[in-house]
Amino acid sequence: MKNIFVASDFTEHSDLAMSAANVLKNENIQVQGFHWDSVINKMKKMNILQSDEELYTQINEWKKKIPLHLKDDILAQFKRLGLELTDFSFDITEGDKFSSLQDYFEKKSDNDLIMLTTSDDSFLERVFFGNFVEKLIFGTKQPVYLVKKEVKEAPKKIGICFDPDQDNEGFFNHALSLAKLFKSSVDIIYVEAFDSRDLHQNVFATNQDSEKNKNNYLAYKRKLAEEKFEEYAEKFKKEGIDTDINLIITVDKTPAENLKKHLKDNPVDLLFVEPHPGFKNGFKFNSTSYDLIKNVPVNFLIIKERHS
C-alpha cells in the first residue's frame, strides 16, 4: 500500500476518516483526499454562472482550483482537525453520476486504500451506509478501510476473519502487507458452526453413543481446520509477525454471535473481512461480515475477492 485516498464531504461526519488518515500516514504512506461533487455540473446546466472565475477558486497550497462553494467547508474541516492545507490535498471529482468517481479509482493501483467512515446512528447508517459506502465498496477495485472508531495510532493488532473455504490468497497477502507495514500482530479468527439437528440426523442417527461420536467428529473437524490455519500462520511468522489462531467450534450458534463475543473478549484494532464471492452489484456481504460491520465497534478493512 502506497496511498490512502480518504473520502470527505467536509462535514463533521467525515472528520473521523480524515483524522484516521492523518494518523496513519508516514514516510511510506501518502494521503490524498477526494470528494465527489455534483453541484458544479448542475450549476453549469442551469447556465446561471458563465465563467470559471465565478465557479472556482485557487488554493495555493494545493496548486489547483476547487469549486468555490466548497472552500469554506474545506477550511472549516481542516481547522477543526488542527490540520494545515499542506498536510494533504484534495482531488475533486465532478459529475452527476458515481461513474465519474469509478473512473477516478480505475486509474489508481489495486493496492491503494480507500478510507471513509460510517455512522452508528441508525438513520445516518441507513442513508450513508446504503449509498456512498456501498458504491465505493462494490463499485471500486481497491480495499476499503471503514472507520468506526477514532484512530490514535497505527493498528497494533490486526484480526483476520477468514473462511478457509474461500481460500483467497489475496486476502491474506493484504493482511500480511499491512501487518509488516505497521509492525502489527495478527489474530486469525474462524468459527466453524454446526447445527445439532443436522449432526444427529446425518452422522449419528444410527449410533448408540451419539454424544461421544459427535465430540469425536467435532474434534476431527477442529484438527483439519487447525492444520489449514497453521499453514497461513507460518507465512506470517516467517515474516516476523506474531500470530495467534483462534478457531471456534460451536453448535447451534451463528458464527456472527461467536465472533462478536470473541472480539469483545479479545479486541483488535482493525478487522479484515471480505464480501461474499460473486456479489458485486449490491451490499450483499455474507451474513457474518454484514452482521459484524453493523454491530461491532471496530474499524474494518474490506478486501474484495478478485476473479480472473
C-alpha positions as CSV (number, residue, x, y, z in Angstrom):
1,M,0.0,0.0,0.0
2,K,1.4,3.3,-1.0
3,N,-1.6,5.7,-0.9
4,I,-4.6,6.2,1.3
5,F,-7.5,8.0,-0.5
6,V,-9.7,9.4,2.2
7,A,-13.3,10.4,1.4
8,S,-14.7,13.6,2.9
9,D,-17.8,15.7,2.4
10,F,-16.2,18.3,4.7
11,T,-18.8,17.8,7.4
12,E,-18.1,16.7,11.0
13,H,-19.3,13.3,10.0
14,S,-16.2,12.7,7.9
15,D,-13.8,14.2,10.4
16,L,-13.3,10.6,11.8
17,A,-11.9,9.3,8.5
18,M,-9.8,12.5,7.9
19,S,-8.2,12.2,11.3
20,A,-7.5,8.5,10.9
21,A,-5.8,9.0,7.6
22,N,-3.6,11.7,9.1
23,V,-2.6,9.4,11.9
24,L,-1.7,6.5,9.6
25,K,0.4,8.5,7.1
26,N,4.1,8.1,7.3
27,E,7.1,8.1,5.0
28,N,5.8,5.0,3.2
29,I,2.1,6.1,3.0
30,Q,0.9,9.2,1.3
31,V,-2.6,10.6,2.0
32,Q,-4.8,12.1,-0.7
33,G,-8.3,13.4,0.0
34,F,-11.1,13.0,-2.5
35,H,-14.6,14.5,-2.9
36,W,-17.4,13.7,-5.3
37,D,-19.1,16.9,-6.3
38,S,-22.3,17.1,-8.4
39,V,-23.1,20.7,-7.7
40,I,-20.9,22.3,-10.3
41,N,-22.4,20.3,-13.2
42,K,-25.9,21.3,-12.0
43,M,-24.9,25.0,-11.9
44,K,-23.4,24.8,-15.4
45,K,-26.5,23.2,-16.7
46,M,-28.6,26.0,-15.2
47,N,-26.5,28.4,-17.2
48,I,-26.6,31.0,-14.5
49,L,-22.9,31.5,-14.0
50,Q,-20.9,31.8,-17.2
51,S,-17.2,32.0,-16.2
52,D,-14.9,29.7,-14.3
53,E,-14.0,32.6,-12.1
54,E,-17.5,32.5,-10.7
55,L,-17.3,28.8,-10.1
56,Y,-13.8,28.1,-8.9
57,T,-11.2,29.5,-6.6
58,Q,-7.5,28.8,-6.3
59,I,-5.9,27.0,-3.3
60,N,-2.3,27.9,-3.5
61,E,-1.2,25.2,-1.0
62,W,-2.7,22.5,-3.4
63,K,-1.6,24.3,-6.6
64,K,-5.1,23.7,-8.0
65,K,-8.5,25.2,-8.4
66,I,-11.5,23.9,-6.5
67,P,-15.2,24.6,-6.7
68,L,-15.9,27.9,-4.9
69,H,-18.9,26.6,-2.9
70,L,-16.6,24.1,-1.1
71,K,-13.9,26.4,0.1
72,D,-15.4,27.5,3.4
73,D,-16.3,23.9,4.3
74,I,-12.8,22.7,3.5
75,L,-11.2,25.4,5.6
76,A,-13.5,24.7,8.4
77,Q,-12.8,21.0,8.5
78,F,-9.0,21.4,8.4
79,K,-9.3,24.0,11.2
80,R,-11.5,21.6,13.3
81,L,-8.9,18.8,12.9
82,G,-5.9,21.1,13.5
83,L,-4.5,20.3,10.1
84,E,-2.7,22.5,7.6
85,L,-3.7,22.6,4.0
86,T,-0.2,21.4,3.2
87,D,-0.7,18.2,5.2
88,F,-2.5,16.7,2.2
89,S,-4.6,17.9,-0.7
90,F,-7.9,17.0,-2.3
91,D,-8.9,15.8,-5.7
92,I,-12.4,17.0,-6.6
93,T,-14.3,14.7,-9.0
94,E,-17.1,16.4,-10.8
95,G,-20.0,14.5,-12.3
96,D,-23.7,13.8,-11.9
97,K,-23.2,10.0,-11.6
98,F,-21.0,7.8,-9.5
99,S,-19.3,6.5,-12.6
100,S,-17.1,9.7,-12.5
101,L,-15.6,8.5,-9.2
102,Q,-15.3,5.0,-10.6
103,D,-13.2,6.3,-13.4
104,Y,-11.1,8.2,-10.9
105,F,-10.3,5.0,-9.0
106,E,-9.9,2.8,-12.1
107,K,-6.7,4.7,-12.7
108,K,-5.4,4.0,-9.2
109,S,-3.4,1.0,-8.1
110,D,-5.2,-2.1,-6.8
111,N,-3.0,-1.8,-3.7
112,D,-4.1,1.7,-2.8
113,L,-6.6,2.0,0.0
114,I,-9.9,3.9,0.1
115,M,-10.8,5.2,3.6
116,L,-14.2,6.5,4.7
117,T,-16.4,6.5,7.7
118,T,-20.0,5.5,8.5
119,S,-22.1,6.4,11.5
120,D,-23.6,4.0,14.0
121,D,-26.6,6.3,14.1
122,S,-29.4,4.3,12.7
123,F,-30.7,6.9,10.3
124,L,-27.4,8.0,9.0
125,E,-26.2,4.4,8.8
126,R,-29.2,3.6,6.5
127,V,-28.6,6.6,4.3
128,F,-24.8,6.8,4.2
129,F,-24.1,3.1,4.6
130,G,-26.5,2.1,1.9
131,N,-25.4,4.6,-0.7
132,F,-22.0,6.1,-0.8
133,V,-20.3,3.4,1.2
134,E,-22.0,0.7,-0.8
135,K,-21.0,2.3,-4.1
136,L,-17.3,2.6,-3.0
137,I,-17.2,-1.0,-1.8
138,F,-18.8,-2.7,-4.8
139,G,-18.0,-0.1,-7.4
140,T,-14.2,0.1,-7.0
141,K,-11.4,-2.4,-7.0
142,Q,-9.4,-1.1,-4.1
143,P,-9.7,-2.3,-0.5
144,V,-11.9,-0.1,1.7
145,Y,-10.9,1.0,5.2
146,L,-14.2,1.6,7.1
147,V,-13.5,3.9,10.2
148,K,-16.0,3.4,13.0
149,K,-13.7,4.3,15.9
150,E,-11.2,7.0,16.5
151,V,-7.7,6.1,15.3
152,K,-5.0,7.4,17.7
153,E,-2.1,5.2,16.4
154,A,-1.2,2.6,13.8
155,P,-3.0,-0.7,14.5
156,K,-1.1,-2.9,16.9
157,K,-3.3,-6.0,16.5
158,I,-5.0,-7.0,13.2
159,G,-7.8,-9.5,13.2
160,I,-8.4,-11.6,10.1
161,C,-11.9,-13.0,9.9
162,F,-11.3,-15.8,7.4
163,D,-13.3,-18.6,5.9
164,P,-10.9,-21.3,4.6
165,D,-13.5,-22.5,2.1
166,Q,-12.9,-19.3,0.2
167,D,-9.1,-19.7,0.5
168,N,-8.5,-16.3,-1.1
169,E,-4.7,-15.8,-1.1
170,G,-5.0,-12.2,-2.0
171,F,-7.0,-11.6,1.2
172,F,-4.1,-12.9,3.3
173,N,-1.5,-11.0,1.2
174,H,-3.2,-7.7,2.0
175,A,-3.2,-8.6,5.7
176,L,0.4,-9.6,5.6
177,S,1.4,-6.4,3.8
178,L,-0.3,-4.2,6.3
179,A,0.9,-6.1,9.3
180,K,4.5,-5.7,8.1
181,L,3.9,-2.0,7.3
182,F,2.6,-1.2,10.8
183,K,4.5,-3.9,12.7
184,S,1.2,-5.4,13.9
185,S,0.5,-8.7,15.5
186,V,-2.2,-10.9,13.8
187,D,-5.1,-12.8,15.1
188,I,-6.6,-15.3,12.6
189,I,-10.2,-16.0,13.6
190,Y,-12.7,-18.5,12.3
191,V,-15.9,-20.0,13.6
192,E,-16.9,-23.5,12.4
193,A,-20.6,-23.6,13.2
194,F,-22.7,-26.8,13.3
195,D,-26.4,-27.4,13.7
196,S,-27.0,-30.2,16.2
197,R,-30.1,-31.5,14.4
198,D,-28.1,-32.0,11.2
199,L,-25.3,-33.6,13.2
200,H,-27.5,-36.2,14.7
201,Q,-29.6,-36.8,11.6
202,N,-26.7,-37.2,9.1
203,V,-23.9,-38.6,11.2
204,F,-25.1,-40.1,14.5
205,A,-28.6,-41.3,13.9
206,T,-27.6,-45.0,14.0
207,N,-25.0,-44.7,16.8
208,Q,-26.0,-45.6,20.3
209,D,-23.4,-43.3,21.9
210,S,-24.2,-40.2,19.7
211,E,-22.8,-37.7,22.1
212,K,-19.4,-39.4,22.2
213,N,-19.3,-39.7,18.4
214,K,-20.4,-36.1,18.0
215,N,-17.5,-34.9,20.1
216,N,-15.1,-37.1,18.2
217,Y,-16.4,-35.6,14.9
218,L,-16.0,-32.1,16.2
219,A,-12.5,-32.8,17.4
220,Y,-11.7,-34.2,13.9
221,K,-13.1,-31.1,12.2
222,R,-11.1,-28.9,14.5
223,K,-7.9,-30.8,13.7
224,L,-8.4,-30.3,10.0
225,A,-9.1,-26.6,10.4
226,E,-6.1,-26.1,12.7
227,E,-3.8,-27.8,10.2
228,K,-5.1,-25.4,7.5
229,F,-4.6,-22.3,9.6
230,E,-1.2,-23.4,10.7
231,E,-0.1,-23.1,7.1
232,Y,-1.2,-19.4,7.0
233,A,0.2,-18.7,10.4
234,E,3.6,-20.0,9.3
235,K,3.7,-17.5,6.5
236,F,3.2,-14.6,8.9
237,K,5.7,-16.0,11.4
238,K,8.3,-16.3,8.7
239,E,7.9,-12.5,8.2
240,G,8.5,-11.9,11.9
241,I,4.8,-11.2,12.7
242,D,3.4,-12.5,16.0
243,T,0.4,-14.7,15.0
244,D,-2.4,-16.3,17.0
245,I,-5.0,-18.7,15.7
246,N,-8.5,-18.7,17.3
247,L,-10.6,-21.5,15.9
248,I,-14.0,-21.6,17.5
249,I,-16.1,-24.8,17.1
250,T,-19.7,-24.2,18.0
251,V,-23.1,-26.0,17.8
252,D,-26.4,-24.2,17.4
253,K,-24.9,-20.7,17.4
254,T,-24.4,-18.4,14.5
255,P,-20.8,-17.5,13.5
256,A,-21.5,-13.8,14.0
257,E,-22.7,-14.4,17.6
258,N,-19.5,-16.1,18.4
259,L,-17.3,-13.7,16.6
260,K,-18.8,-10.7,18.4
261,K,-18.2,-12.4,21.7
262,H,-14.6,-13.2,20.7
263,L,-13.9,-9.7,19.6
264,K,-15.4,-8.3,22.8
265,D,-13.1,-10.5,24.9
266,N,-10.1,-10.2,22.5
267,P,-10.3,-6.8,20.9
268,V,-8.4,-5.9,17.7
269,D,-7.6,-2.5,16.2
270,L,-8.5,-3.5,12.7
271,L,-10.6,-6.4,11.4
272,F,-10.2,-7.8,7.9
273,V,-13.4,-9.1,6.3
274,E,-14.3,-9.9,2.7
275,P,-17.7,-9.7,0.8
276,H,-19.3,-13.0,-0.2
277,P,-17.8,-14.0,-3.5
278,G,-19.9,-13.3,-6.6
279,F,-21.9,-10.4,-5.3
280,K,-20.8,-7.1,-6.9
281,N,-23.9,-5.1,-7.5
282,G,-25.4,-4.6,-4.1
283,F,-24.5,-4.5,-0.4
284,K,-24.6,-8.3,-0.1
285,F,-22.0,-9.3,2.4
286,N,-22.3,-12.8,3.7
287,S,-24.4,-12.6,6.8
288,T,-21.4,-12.9,9.2
289,S,-19.5,-10.0,7.7
290,Y,-22.5,-7.8,7.4
291,D,-23.6,-8.5,11.0
292,L,-20.1,-7.7,12.3
293,I,-19.9,-4.4,10.4
294,K,-23.3,-3.3,11.7
295,N,-22.8,-4.3,15.3
296,V,-19.1,-4.5,16.3
297,P,-17.5,-1.2,17.2
298,V,-14.2,-1.8,15.4
299,N,-12.5,-0.5,12.3
300,F,-12.8,-2.7,9.3
301,L,-10.7,-3.4,6.2
302,I,-12.9,-4.8,3.5
303,I,-11.0,-6.8,0.9
304,K,-12.7,-7.6,-2.4
305,E,-12.2,-11.0,-3.9
306,R,-10.7,-10.8,-7.4
307,H,-11.8,-13.1,-10.1
308,S,-9.6,-14.0,-13.1
